[in-house]
Amino acid sequence: MTCTAIINRNNMNIHTQIPLRNFTTMRLGGPARFMVDVHSVEELRDVHKNARQQNLRIFVIGGGSNLIAPDEGFDGLIIHMRIPGIHIIDDQPGHTIIKAGAGESWDDLVSKSVDMRLSGIEAMSAIPGTVGAAPVQNIGAYGQDMSDTLVSLEAFDTTTGSIVTLSNEACGFSYRHSIFRGDEKGRYIITSITVKLYKTLPTAPFYDSLQAYFDAKNISVFTHQTVRDAVIAIRHDKLPDPQIIANSGSFFKNAIIDDWRLPELKAKYPTIKVFTMTENRIKIPTGWLIEAAGLKGSLLHGIRIYEKNALVLVNESATTYDDLAKARDEIITKIHDMFQIVIEQEPLEVR
Ligand SMILES: Cc1cc2nc3c(=O)[nH]c(=O)nc-3n(C[C@H](O)[C@H](O)[C@H](O)COP(=O)(O)OP(=O)(O)OC[C@H]3O[C@@H](n4cnc5c(N)ncnc54)[C@H](O)[C@@H]3O)c2cc1C
């Protein structure tokens, strides 16, 4: 097939044989057969229709900060989400409702909400990536999750070719999870999100590490901006900047296990860190497990387990997906052998 076969009526540029390593922050991955930037719902409809007529598989990417691409690349069409727009759609005495295009930078949305003195997403400052990807893994940081503020989202349903509105409940959110990476993976292309933010000041106590930062700096008057500044400072200290050091943020999800296992784990590892989730489930920080396994700072197949945060894998000198997969599997095996806990990869894969 020629690339002109999928050029649509808007004469959008279809690029061919684009190395996915240039579009993922882990900087690995072979070529995408085709790639197109999509700036509107109309363009998305056209691209999807034409790709379907050509029997081309499609895959959507935003900033590539939670995505791993295989060495063989992608034999289909990558849709690079670029739909813009941040608009206030309702302003009430106690809250403001904002709609944001899926191609906007997530942190631009946070920054604007902080400028407007709105509460709800300020602790999620400086998370890389796009607005449209935020619901996919229900992004979260320092005690706030996407699911806390999302009212609804609009998405292109690839099974019907229509735009649908999905309520918060319909997204099936749970810890770093939603239907978009679960049962309905690949079905919806998110085109915008709508969030409800409150005209209240942030109040203490904050998430542990954020509170510790405020305490250490003797900060006791809190504004949206002080929270944003603190989060950015903490993140700067413990997370590598993907513009400088190739990484995908947390490479593993935190481990969620049944609470009946706790006494045995505590007996063996008295300093184990544990957070209660629900009545029967507990969360164990995977960074703690990796550190306790003595892996922090190790270099495996060109992949470094980041010295400042064991949950982060840094691509120091790996050149292939295979290198990353070997490093990942060795870590998973070691954690399993030591704690009998199976840890899971957080970033999704271009497949
Ligand atoms: C240094 C660093 C720090 C990070 N910190 C955090 C953190 O604190 N908390 C956190 O939760 N995450 C964190 N992340 C992970 C990442 O930033 C988020 O998951 C982010 O939402 C990914 O956005 P993206 O645009 O880069 O998505 P991509 O990586 O491009 O895509 C991720 C997935 O979403 C899908 N997708 C993307 N756009 C759409 C769309 N419009 N419609 C449907 N599906 C779509 C893709 O197909 C893919 O499956 C971090 C990553 C890095 C590199």
The ligand as a Gaussian input file, in Angstrom:
#p B3LYP/6-31G(d) Opt

LIG

0 1
 C        9.309000      10.589000      34.655000
 C        7.896000      10.054000      34.634000
 C        7.083000      10.250000      35.730000
 C        5.773000       9.750000      35.736000
 N        5.015000       9.960000      36.852000
 C        3.756000       9.469000      36.899000
 C        2.953000       9.661000      38.070000
 O        3.353000      10.302000      39.029000
 N        1.719000       9.115000      38.072000
 C        1.225000       8.421000      37.010000
 O        0.080000       7.962000      37.093000
 N        1.952000       8.241000      35.890000
 C        3.210000       8.739000      35.814000
 N        3.964000       8.553000      34.684000
 C        3.414000       7.784000      33.554000
 C        2.836000       8.675000      32.430000
 O        3.296000       9.991000      32.541000
 C        1.305000       8.692000      32.442000
 O        0.804000       7.376000      32.326000
 C        0.722000       9.527000      31.311000
 O       -0.673000       9.622000      31.455000
 C        1.042000       8.965000      29.928000
 O        0.649000       9.940000      28.979000
 P        1.148000       9.861000      27.483000
 O        0.432000      10.921000      26.720000
 O        2.617000       9.922000      27.437000
 O        0.598000       8.435000      27.059000
 P        1.291000       7.368000      26.093000
 O        2.486000       6.805000      26.764000
 O        1.472000       7.939000      24.740000
 O        0.153000       6.255000      26.043000
 C       -0.130000       5.466000      27.177000
 C       -1.330000       4.570000      26.866000
 O       -2.478000       5.372000      26.687000
 C       -3.050000       5.156000      25.400000
 N       -3.545000       6.449000      24.940000
 C       -2.832000       7.594000      24.808000
 N       -3.639000       8.583000      24.393000
 C       -4.867000       8.048000      24.256000
 C       -6.130000       8.569000      23.848000
 N       -6.286000       9.841000      23.492000
 N       -7.191000       7.720000      23.802000
 C       -7.057000       6.426000      24.154000
 N       -5.897000       5.877000      24.539000
 C       -4.812000       6.687000      24.600000
 C       -1.943000       4.603000      24.548000
 O       -2.462000       3.816000      23.495000
 C       -1.163000       3.799000      25.546000
 O       -1.769000       2.533000      25.682000
 C        5.270000       9.048000      34.625000
 C        6.095000       8.876000      33.502000
 C        7.377000       9.373000      33.500000
 C        8.246000       9.189000      32.284000

